[in-house]
Structure formats: structure tokens, C-alpha cells
Amino acid sequence: MAVFLFDSAGGDAGSILFLALLILGLYFLPSILAWNKGDFGSVLAINFFLGWTLVGWVIALAWALKSEPKPTQVVVQQSAPQVNPPSELCRACGKYSPWGSRFCNSCGQPFTMGGRA
Ligand SMILES: [Zn+2]
């Protein structure tokens, strides 16, 4: 029915689509503004369910504008110092050899069980 109304008003399909997107974009403006913020879910809920009431839309907009940006979680993967990986520390020369080695790769010193020389 709406299409016929727009047709009678002289709009073609393209402009109707554009108008629909414009209205949709305006309707979800609060959600768009809250996109990267912590309260995005809440704003979207109010925007979606109460946005058709002007009050709900304004509340969603206000909430979107006041909510803090989501703290960006920067995960710094610091690789642990290469000491812990299974390896044998040679007591004689202080170099590491692959875990399970019986003799030091560098100086040939024999490893004893328990790491005691
Ligand atoms: Zn050694």
C-alpha cells in the first residue's frame, strides 16, 4: 500500500529505496552512534523496541551519546624468556641443550639427573 502511495506521489523505486534507507538510518542513528561503545546492546534494545516512540528514540540517542567508548583490549603477547622451554642447562658452560640430552651440545659435559653436576 505504501508503495502505491509513494508512486502516486511521483517517486520511482530507486528514490523509495533511498527514502526507506534514509528513514532506517535515521531510526537506528542512536545504535549507529553507540556502535563502538560499551552500552551498544542496551542502546540497540531501546532503539529497536522503543525507537518508534519519539521518547524511546531520544532516550536511546542520549544514552548513545553519553556512554563511554568500549575500552580497547590490547592483548600484548609477550613471549616468555626462552629459559622455561624444556632444555638442559649446562653447569659447566651455561648453555642450553635440547631437553633429554645426555651431553652438553656446546662443551660435551655430561648431564646428570636432577641437574646436579
Ligand atoms: Zn656445556
Residues whose N, C-alpha, C, O or C-beta is under 5 A from the ligand:
A	BS01	ZN	C90 A92 C93 G94 C104 S106 C107 G108 Q109
